Amino acid sequence: MLIDDAYYVTKLGLYHVIIFGVVVPFLALRGRRQLTRLDGPINRLRHFQVTSVMLTLFAALSILTAGDHGMSLFHVDGRRMLVGLPLGLVVYAVAVVLMRPRWRKAVADRKRVVELFTPQTTAERSWWLVVSLLAGFSEEVTWRGVQSTLVASLVGSPGLGVVICAVMFGGAHLTQGWKSAGIIVLFALGFQMLVWAGGSLFLPMLVHTAYDVTAGLTYAKLKRTFPQPAPVASILL
């Protein structure tokens, strides 16, 4: 959804802004605190499954909200998509190249949060692909599609709406830490640029999904290089 048009924000729209702008970041911050307090290993498979359900619910709420506002989320401009595709490849490549040293350091330092993104078994890898696909779809629909449009309408400025929504998106990832959340704000701005370049949500969806798949598989490969002594057991987040 391009945020060129202003919308009257309904009650459902206000709920959407509050849920994804306040509630989700708060829960992410609380999740970060819980993560640092847990002493035992993390059940990654369970975490991937719960995350998949959550992302599905997020997408459902956002699509329902879009319908309530008459937003068109899934239109495709084939010409702009083709023109924007090289930019999408550049954004993906730059993101991976810049983030790989951080991934390596996080694994080498045995940071606990890495366990949330490091599929090891066949089942975990399968579910990580599901999580990546759902994240690419759900998060782009929610933040670049619906939330950006609603916030822009509320503040009366598309540019300011994008910035505020990017900060909200970073806040929704506070489980990964403050520094990572700050980097994710930049990612959000990059994905929004891809919306404008490609004329739809599909280009950032593709790049987002590809990045998440790459991150998880790279974490897993790096972990085999820097093995951690603690086995994975049945401790739920």
Phi, psi and omega per residue, in radians:
M1 nan 2.101 3.056
L2 -1.438 2.457 -3.031
I3 -1.699 0.774 3.098
D4 -1.439 -0.372 -3.064
D5 -1.894 2.500 3.091
A6 -1.530 2.537 3.136
Y7 -2.193 2.569 2.922
Y8 -1.311 2.167 -3.064
V9 -1.509 2.049 -3.129
T10 -1.397 3.102 3.088
K11 -1.063 -0.718 3.099
L12 -1.091 -0.650 3.088
G13 -1.111 -0.713 3.094
L14 -1.112 -0.719 3.080
Y15 -1.051 -0.716 3.132
H16 -1.063 -0.801 3.137
V17 -1.062 -0.757 -3.116
I18 -1.204 -0.767 -3.108
I19 -1.073 -0.860 -3.047
F20 -1.538 -0.304 3.126
G21 -1.665 -0.381 -3.075
V22 -2.210 -0.956 -3.028
V23 -1.143 -0.864 -3.108
V24 -1.100 -0.798 3.053
P25 -1.049 -0.667 3.107
F26 -1.089 -0.775 3.131
L27 -1.148 -0.626 3.103
A28 -1.131 -0.722 3.111
L29 -1.139 -0.720 3.103
R30 -1.130 -0.659 3.092
G31 -1.106 -0.629 3.089
R32 -1.085 -0.765 -3.141
R33 -1.145 -0.709 3.112
Q34 -1.143 -0.667 -3.130
L35 -1.087 -0.719 -3.120
T36 -1.251 -0.369 -3.119
R37 -1.540 -0.379 -3.125
L38 -1.235 2.342 -3.139
D39 -1.688 -0.533 -3.074
G40 -1.482 3.092 3.118
P41 -1.256 2.903 -3.054
I42 -1.869 2.412 3.048
N43 -1.439 1.637 -3.057
R44 -1.124 -0.728 -3.106
L45 -1.041 -0.798 3.106
R46 -1.068 -0.729 3.134
H47 -1.072 -0.769 3.128
F48 -1.103 -0.704 -3.131
Q49 -1.164 -0.770 3.123
V50 -1.129 -0.712 3.116
T51 -1.085 -0.676 3.127
S52 -1.086 -0.754 3.107
V53 -1.106 -0.779 -3.128
M54 -1.063 -0.788 3.136
L55 -1.123 -0.622 3.092
T56 -1.128 -0.736 3.110
L57 -1.149 -0.693 3.093
F58 -1.039 -0.814 -3.125
A59 -1.093 -0.720 -3.133
A60 -1.080 -0.780 3.137
L61 -1.111 -0.729 -3.107
S62 -1.188 -0.713 3.112
I63 -1.141 -0.687 3.088
L64 -1.096 -0.737 3.124
T65 -1.153 -0.700 3.097
A66 -1.053 -0.745 3.115
G67 -1.111 -0.627 3.132
D68 -1.152 -0.406 -3.132
H69 -1.868 0.047 -3.128
G70 1.203 0.478 3.130
M71 -1.408 2.493 3.056
S72 -1.802 1.860 -3.034
L73 -1.592 -0.448 -2.893
F74 -2.077 0.410 3.050
H75 -1.265 2.672 -3.114
V76 -2.262 2.264 3.005
D77 -1.856 1.705 -3.024
G78 -0.979 -0.712 -3.101
R79 -1.155 -0.824 3.135
R80 -1.164 -0.573 3.109
M81 -1.086 -0.781 3.133
L82 -1.164 -0.686 3.123
V83 -1.159 -0.654 -3.095
G84 -1.416 -0.283 -3.073
L85 -1.011 -0.780 3.095
P86 -1.022 -0.653 3.099
L87 -1.128 -0.681 3.097
G88 -1.065 -0.717 3.107
L89 -1.127 -0.671 3.117
V90 -1.151 -0.784 3.133
V91 -1.057 -0.762 3.118
Y92 -1.067 -0.863 -3.083
A93 -1.100 -0.781 -3.141
V94 -1.103 -0.747 -3.134
A95 -1.064 -0.797 -3.122
V96 -1.149 -0.779 -3.126
V97 -1.092 -0.754 -3.114
L98 -1.262 -0.583 -3.063
M99 -1.510 -0.378 -3.074
R100 -0.988 -0.757 3.082
P101 -1.054 -0.615 3.092
R102 -1.188 -0.691 3.084
W103 -1.065 -0.811 -3.107
R104 -1.085 -0.773 -3.131
K105 -1.138 -0.712 -3.135
A106 -1.091 -0.708 3.115
V107 -1.214 -0.769 -3.141
A108 -1.083 -0.622 3.131
D109 -1.438 -0.019 3.137
R110 0.978 0.758 3.096
K111 -1.183 2.352 -3.034
R112 -1.107 -0.579 -3.097
V113 -1.101 -0.402 3.135
V114 -1.045 -0.537 -3.135
E115 -1.030 -0.401 -3.114
L116 -1.320 -0.228 -3.034
F117 -2.280 0.394 -2.988
T118 -2.174 1.377 3.141
P119 -1.183 2.333 -3.084
Q120 -2.004 -0.754 -3.103
T121 -1.598 2.982 3.106
T122 -1.068 -0.737 3.129
A123 -1.107 -0.734 3.137
E124 -1.141 -0.710 3.119
R125 -1.125 -0.683 3.109
S126 -1.099 -0.774 -3.141
W127 -1.234 -0.525 3.085
W128 -1.148 -0.654 3.065
L129 -1.100 -0.687 3.088
V130 -1.095 -0.811 3.127
V131 -1.038 -0.757 -3.108
S132 -1.122 -0.763 3.115
L133 -1.116 -0.769 -3.135
L134 -1.179 -0.669 3.116
A135 -1.129 -0.765 3.127
G136 -1.055 -0.691 3.134
F137 -1.369 -0.987 -2.992
S138 -1.136 -0.810 -3.070
E139 -1.213 -0.596 3.089
E140 -1.238 -0.738 3.077
V141 -1.053 -0.784 -3.048
T142 -1.231 -0.936 -2.992
W143 -1.611 -0.810 3.137
R144 -1.395 -0.443 3.134
G145 -1.568 -1.278 -2.980
V146 -1.429 -0.916 -3.034
Q147 -1.079 -0.757 3.126
S148 -1.046 -0.733 -3.132
T149 -1.141 -0.766 -3.125
L150 -1.156 -0.799 -3.121
V151 -1.134 -0.718 3.101
A152 -1.057 -0.690 3.122
S153 -1.159 -0.677 -3.112
L154 -1.215 -0.670 -3.092
V155 -1.628 -0.187 3.091
G156 1.336 0.343 -3.117
S157 -2.610 2.052 3.102
P158 -1.018 -0.760 -3.124
G159 -1.097 -0.839 3.134
L160 -1.139 -0.641 3.109
G161 -1.062 -0.723 3.119
V162 -1.100 -0.771 -3.115
V163 -1.133 -0.806 3.138
I164 -1.077 -0.755 -3.127
C165 -1.156 -0.617 3.090
A166 -1.103 -0.699 3.092
V167 -1.136 -0.718 3.076
M168 -1.042 -0.738 -3.133
F169 -1.112 -0.728 3.064
G170 -1.079 -0.729 3.120
G171 -1.082 -0.576 3.125
A172 -1.198 -0.169 3.132
H173 -2.000 0.406 -3.119
L174 -1.139 -0.271 3.043
T175 -0.984 -0.504 -3.116
Q176 -1.452 -0.112 -3.132
G177 1.911 2.815 -3.063
W178 -1.160 -0.735 -3.114
K179 -1.141 -0.767 3.111
S180 -1.105 -0.675 3.111
A181 -1.076 -0.679 3.101
G182 -1.112 -0.712 3.095
I183 -1.138 -0.660 -3.126
I184 -1.170 -0.491 3.011
V185 -1.028 -0.742 3.110
L186 -1.156 -0.663 3.068
F187 -1.047 -0.747 -3.132
A188 -1.047 -0.731 3.111
L189 -1.136 -0.664 3.092
G190 -1.135 -0.726 3.111
F191 -1.144 -0.647 3.099
Q192 -1.139 -0.622 3.067
M193 -1.069 -0.645 3.120
L194 -1.212 -0.560 3.045
V195 -1.050 -0.841 3.140
W196 -1.132 -0.725 -3.085
A197 -1.204 -0.716 -3.074
G198 -1.587 -0.179 3.104
G199 1.305 0.173 3.121
S200 -2.853 3.137 3.116
L201 -1.459 -0.186 -2.984
F202 -1.207 -0.621 3.132
L203 -1.140 -0.885 3.067
P204 -1.101 -0.532 3.060
M205 -1.040 -0.817 -3.133
L206 -1.096 -0.818 -3.103
V207 -1.166 -0.751 3.139
H208 -1.043 -0.827 -3.138
T209 -1.105 -0.800 -3.135
A210 -1.076 -0.702 3.126
Y211 -1.121 -0.797 -3.107
D212 -1.127 -0.724 3.092
V213 -1.056 -0.815 -3.141
T214 -1.063 -0.764 -3.123
A215 -1.060 -0.847 -3.107
G216 -1.101 -0.795 -3.128
L217 -1.187 -0.589 3.094
T218 -1.210 -0.751 3.053
Y219 -0.965 -0.799 -3.105
A220 -1.093 -0.742 3.127
K221 -1.142 -0.739 3.135
L222 -1.153 -0.614 -3.134
K223 -1.126 -0.566 3.079
R224 -1.200 -0.428 3.077
T225 -1.374 -0.640 3.113
F226 -2.055 1.296 -3.056
P227 -1.085 2.499 3.097
Q228 -1.833 2.445 -3.019
P229 -1.274 -0.481 -3.026
A230 -1.358 2.190 3.081
P231 -1.327 2.771 3.095
V232 -1.426 2.246 3.136
A233 -2.243 -2.969 -3.017
S234 -1.627 1.194 3.024
I235 -1.991 2.129 -3.059
L236 -1.559 2.615 3.021
L237 -1.347 nan nan
